[in-house]
Amino acid sequence: MLLAGCAVALGAPSAAAGAATSPPTTSVIGGHVAAAGQYPWQVALLSTYDDAAPEDRQFCGGSLVGADRVLTAAHCVEGAEAGDIEVLAGQQTLSAATGSTLYDVTAIARAPGYVEGLDQPRKDMALLRLSRAVPGAQPIQVIGAEGTGSDALWAPGASLDLAGWGALNVPVDDGGIYYADQLMAATVTRVTDAACAGAYGSSFKVADMVCAGAVVGGDPSKPGAGVDSCWGDSGGGLVAPTSPSANPAVASSWRLVGTVSWGESCAAAGYPGVYARAAAPVLNAFASNPNPVYAPGVGTRPVVHGTPAVGQTLTCTPGTFTGSVTSTTTMWFVDWGDDYPEVIYGAVGDSYTLTNDEGDLDVGCMQKAVGPGGTTYARSDVIGPVTGGSWEDPDDPPYVDPFAQQEALNKANEALTAANAALLTAQAQQAILAEQVRRQAQTEAALTAYKVAADKRLAAAEKALAAIKKADDKAKAAAKAKAKAKAKAKAKAKKKAKAKAKKRAAARRAAHRRR
């Protein structure tokens, strides 16, 4: 799918996925590279947490529904404040992004009834307000509410389009995941609500969800496999043509009928993609509203005071928010040096006493403000690293880079191949020499001399081959032992992290996959 997997919401993973042996030749999952100018309403959501290249910061998609307004999935902006996100518009290639095609987000509104933290999110829509209008924008019109005359455009069996920069493949046997740099597109079929309920059971809610994907034999009641959205495509639009000849480069010829939300893996047999249902009355009114109620804005950020050392108590001076705020909560987090801060489980309040679990890490406080338009998080600057302890287990074996191990093994194999070639060459030379000697009827002394020389070369090559094979066997044994040690260490660390943080892993996965 252009979405997330394992029956969870589909934001893209924050860390770069491991490289597969070779890039996939297909695009999206069963799709294609979008032609220049197609799907002009499609935008990309980029994280502002670091200075990485745009193609490494993209995590979700969205659709222009106004010149300065983007419709996306609410789970894409869960736990985020406006400043955490920028939008790429008017550009189909992520790596070609420039300042003129990047837009700051100034406010976020989440659909009424959206609940944070669900693997199968309901009412999964959010609106982003941009800092400036997109020049020459072609916003897409949201489909009319159910029963208002446009239902036939997205009825079961209808062909619908989707686009995004998400994963191009589903990893096999721990292989890598490739993400698109160019905008990809695919055509899927609207699946019946009954078939979707049959696939997902009670997790599918017909009141605010709709399904689309591949079908068997053109039957919308029989979900198939092979075409879908995937990780990183969350928030992108599912769109319906208003006529069979609708041009994907002309927004007025299309209607938005859903936003990429969640699903079981990507393009899995019998499991269509699940989208927020844009025609549902509540979502339709929200998505079509040019002036939604936005979540509170960040006025001033909270500030942390104290000494970053194990056993010391830190305090947090609250920040301020703009707009309507009904409640605030202060939490504490650690910064692992990656894209996302991690909330410390149970650390709630204006003060926190540091433990060994925060050793060697940076720490900060975070305020959660809830208002009629949704939730906003304001983070302080971090202090640290925390001294007097370490979150790492001193008994853990040192980390061994599996890619470095593989590279060493590859070099040994290359040397072995070269030795084999040398051996074959020596053997061929010996045969040629013997034939030449026989034909020329050289003396026995000359024949013996030539044979001895060739035998020496053969022996040297065999000796070199044996030495290289021995080194190769040793390298393979070392790589296997190191990999086993790493797996053991990783399992131990994972078990320890789960016991310490309980729910933090779920929060982090949910924030960056498509549900």
N, C-alpha and C positions, 0 to 999 in steps of 0.2 A: 504494500500500500504506500501511498505517499505518507503514511502515519506511523503511530507507535505500535508496540506489539504486546504479545502475551496478555491480551485482554486488559491492557492498561492504556492510559492516555499517552499520546504520541509525541511529545517534544523531543528534539534531538539530544543525544548524549552530549555532555559538555566536553568530555575528553575525546581526543582523536582516537578513532578505532584502529585496531591493529591492521596492518596491511595484509591483504589476501595475496595469493601467489600471482594473480594477474587480475586486472580490472575487468568488470563485467562488460559485455558487449551490448547489452540491452540498457534501456534508460528507464528511470523510475522503476516500477515493477511492472513489466510488460508494456511500457510506454515508449515515448520517443522524444527527441530534442524538439522543443517548441521552435517554430519558425520565427524569424525576426518580426517583431511587432505584434505577435499574437499574445493574447491574454494580458492586455495593457493594465488591467486592474490589479494584477497579481503583485504583491509586495513580499519582501523578506524581512523577518524580525531578527535583529542582530543584538548580541549582548554587548554592553559597554564596559564590562568588568576589566578588560585588559586591552592591550594595544595590538592584538593579533590581527592578521589579515581578515578582511570581511568574510571570505569563504570559510574561515575557521571559527567565526563568531556567530554564524547563522544557526538558529535553533528552531524556528517556526516560520509559518507563512501567514498571509493575511490578504484581504481584498479591500481596495479602495471603494468605499461606498459614498464618499464625498471627496472634494478636492483636498481636504485636510483631515479626513476621518477614515480610519482603518477598522474593518471588522475582522476579528481573529477568534481563537479559542480562549476561553477564560483560563483553562489549565496552563496555557502558555505563559500567562502573566501572574500565575499564582505565586505569592511571596515576593513579588517585584514592586518596585516603585517606578515612576515614570522615567527617571533618570537612568535606570538600568537598561533601557531599551532604545535603540534607534531603528529607523525603518529605511530600507532600500526600496526606492520606487523609480520606475522609468528606466530600469536596467535589467537585462535578462542574464547577465554574467556576473556572478558575485565578485570574482577577482578583478573586475573592471570598475568596481564602485569608486566614485569620487565624491568630494564634498558636495557637489551640486546634486547628487542623486541620493544623499543621505539626509534623513530628517529626524530631528529630536522629537521625542514624545513628551508632551507636557501634561497629559492627564490620562487616566485609565478609568473606564466604567465597566463593571461586570453585570451581566444580565441578572435581573431579579430572580432569586431562587437558586442561584449557583452556590454550591457548597464545596469548600476547599477540601482537598485530601482524598477524594474518591478516585478509585482506579477506573471506574466507569462513570465519568462525570455527567451530571444532568444539567440542562440549560447551559451548555458549554459555549458561551459566547461572551466576548468582551469588545468594547470599542476603545480605540486609541485616538487621542487628539494630537495632531502634528503641530510643530512649531510654526509651520508655514504651509501654504497651499502648494500642491504639486503642479508645476506649470504644465499646461496642456493635458491635465488629468482626464482619464476616461473612467469615471466611477461606474461600477456595475449596479444595476437596480436590483433590490431585493425582491424576490417573488412575492406575490400577493398572499394574504392570509388564506388558509384553507377554506374552500367554499366560496371564494370571491371571483372565480372564473378562470384562474390560471393553473388549476390542478392538473390539467391534461399535459402540461409541459413536463411534469416530473412524475407522471403516473408510473406504476410498475411496468417494467419493460422499456421505458424511455431511455434513450442514450444520453448520458451526461458526461461532461468533461471535468477534469481536475488538473491542477498544475502545481509544481513546487520544486524545491531544491533538496528534497530529503534523500534517504538511502536508496541506492540503486540495486541493492541485493540483500538477501537474508543470509547471514553467515552460516556456513556448514562446517562441522567438525572444528569449531573454534577458529574459523577463518576470519578474515577482516571484513569490515563494512566500508563500502565506498559511498561517499556523498557527492551529490551533483554540484558542479560549478555553474553549468548552464541550466537555464529553466527547462524542466521536463514536463511533459503532458501525457495524459492517457484518457481514453474513453472507457467508461464503465456503464453498467446497466442498473437502473433502479430495481432493487429487489423488493418483493412483497414484504409487508410488515409481518405477516405470518411466518414467512421463511426466516426472517431475521430473528424473530422470537424463538423459532425452533433451533436456531444456531446458538443463541446467547441466553435463552431462558429468561428469568426474571430481571437480568441485568439490562435487557433492552426495554426501554420505555417509549411506547409509541407516541406518547403525549409530546415528547420533545426530541426524539431521535428518528433518523431515517437511515436505511442501509443501501449501499450500492457496491458493485464489484463485477467480477466475471460471473456468467451464468452458464448452465449446461444446456446446449441445444436451443439457445435463445429463450428459455423458459425462466421468467423472473422468480418463479417459486423454487428454483433449483440452483442455489449458489454454487459457483464453480471455483476455479483457482487460476492464478497467473497474472491478474491485473489488479492493482490496488495502489493506495497511497502507503507511505511507510514512515519510519522514524524521521523526524525533521520536517514533515509536511503538515503537521498539526496547524489548524487555524486557516489553512488555505481554503479557497472556495470550491464547492461542488456546484457546477453551473449547467443550466439547461438552455439549449438554443430555442429561439422563438420561431424558427422555421428550419426546414431541412438544409437550406443553403446558407445558414448563418455563418458569417465570417468571424473567426476567433480574434481578429484584429479590431473588431468593432464592438465596443461594449454594449451599445444599445440593442444589439441583436441577441443578447443573452440575459438570463436572470439567475441570480444566486439563490440556490435552493438548500444549501447546507454548508457547514464548515467542518473540516476534518477534525475528528474528535478521538476515537479509540477503536480498538479491534484486537483480534486474536492473531498475533504475529503480523506478517505482511503477505497478502495474496495466498493465505492458507486455504486449502480445499475445504469448502463448506462454510467458510467464515468470511462474509462480506465486510467491507469497511463500514464503520458506524459514524454518522455525521449528525451535528446539531441540526434540528429540523427548523429551517428558516420560516416555514409557513405556519408553525405553531403560534397561536395567538400571542402569547407572552413574548416569545423570541422575535416574532415578526414586528411587533410594536417597538421592541428595543432596537433591533437592527436598523429599522427605518427611521429612527428618531434622530433628527439633526442636532438636537440639544439634549443629550442624555444627562442624567445626574451622575457626575463623575465622583470617583472615590476621593477621600481627602488628599490634598496636596501637602508636600513637605515644605514647612516654613524654615525652621532651623533644625539641625540634626542634634541628636543626643550626644553627650560628651562623657567619656570615661575618665575617672580619677582613681589614682592609687598606684601601688607598686606591683608590677607584673612578676610576682614570685609565688611559688606554691605556699599556701597557708595564709597569704595576704588577702584582705577583703577589698574588693573594688566597689566603687559606687558609680551610679549613672545619673547624670543631670538630664532630665527629660528635655526633648526638643519641642517644637511647636508644629501645628498642622493648620492648613488653610481649608476652608470649606466646612461642611457640616460633619462633626465628629460625635458619635454616640458613646464610644468607649475606647480606652487605650490600655495596652498591656506592655510591660517592659520584659524583655527576654535577653539572654546572653548567648553569644556564639563564638566559635573558634574559626580561624581562617587557616585552611590547609594549604594555601598558596595556589588553589585552583580557581575555577570560575565562580564557585558558589560557597557562601559561608554556611556553616553547619550549626544549627541551634543545639545548645547543650541541654540535654533532656532534664527536665525538672528545674532548670535555672530560670526562675521567674521572680521579678521584683527589682527594686532599685539598687540592690547590692548583691554581691556574689563573692564567696570565698573560693579562691583557686585551689584546685586539687592536682594531683600528679597527672591526671588525665589531660590536663591542659599544658603540661610541660613541653617546652620547645615550640609552642604554637603561639600565634598572635590571638588576642582576645578582644572582643568588643561587645557593646550592648545594642539592642534593636528594639524599637517601639512599633507595636502593631496598633494602627488606628482604624477603627471600624466606623463607617458612615453609611448613609442610605445608598450611595453609589458603589459600595464595595469596600475592600480592605486595602490599606497602604502600609508598607513597612519602611521605616526610616532607620538606617544603620549609622552608628558612630564610626569614627576612625578607629582603627585597632591600635592596641599597645602591645608591646612584647618584643621578642618572644619571652614567654614565661620561663623564669629560671627556677632552679631548685628541684627539678624533676624532669621526667620524660615520659611521653605517652607510649614510647616504644618499649618493647620487652627486651632487656639486655641479653636474654638467652636465645633470642631469635637469630638464626644464621644470617650472614650478610646477604644482601640482595644480589642476585646474579641476573644480568640482563639476558633473557632468552634469545633476543635478536642477535646479540653479540655471539652467543654460543652457536647459533645457526650460521652466522657468517663465518666463524672459524671452521665449522663442519663443511660448509660449502667450499672454502678454500682447500681443505684437505681432499675433498672429492675431486676438485679441479686438478690438484697435483697428481692424484691417483690416475685420473684420465690421461694426463700428459705422459705419465710413466707407461701406461698401457700402450699408448701410441708409439712411444719410443721402442718398446719391446717388439711391437709388430713391425716397425721399420727395420729393426736389427735383424729380425727373422727373415724379412723379405730380402734384405741385403745379402744375408748368408746364402739364401737359395740362388740368388742371381750370380753371386760369386762362384758358387759350386758349378753352376751350369756353364759359365764362361770358361772356367778352368777345364771342364770336360771337353767342351767344344774346341778349345784352342790346343788341346793335347799338350798342355804344359807339363813340365817335369813334375815328378812326385814331390820334389822338394818345394817347388813353387806352390803346388796345390796345398801342401801341408801348411806352408807359411800363411797363405791366405785364409785357410780354415781356422788356424789357431787365432789369427787376428779377429775373425768374425766371432769365434767362440768367446773371446775375451769381451767383446762388446755386448754379446748376449748375456754373459754372466754379470757384467756390470749393470745392465738394464734390469735383470732379474733381481739383483741385490737391491737396487734402488727401489724397485717395485715392492719388494718385501719390507724395506724400511718404511716406505710411505704407508703401506697397508697397516703396518704395526702402529704408526703414529695416528692413522685414521681410526683404528679400533680403539686406541687410547682416548682420542678426542670424543668419540661417540660414547664411550663408557663414562667419561667425565661429564659430558653434557647430560646424560641420563641421570647421573647422580645429583647434579646441580638442579636439574629440573624437578627431581623428586623432593630435594630439600626445599626448593622454593614453594612447591605445592603444599608441603607440610607447613611451612612458615605462613603462607597465605591463609591456609585453613585456620591456623591458630589465631592469626590476627583478626580474621573475619569473625571467629567465635567470640573473641574478646571484645571487639567493637560492638557486636550485637548485644552483649551483656551490659555494656556501658551505656549505650545510647538508645537501645530499644527502638524507638520509633523514628530515629533520625534517618536511618537508611531508607525507610518508606517515603519520608518527606523528600529526600533528595532524588530518588528514582521517579517519584510522581512529578517533580518539577521539571524533569527533562526527558520525558517520553511522551509519546502520544498515547492518551488513554483510550 
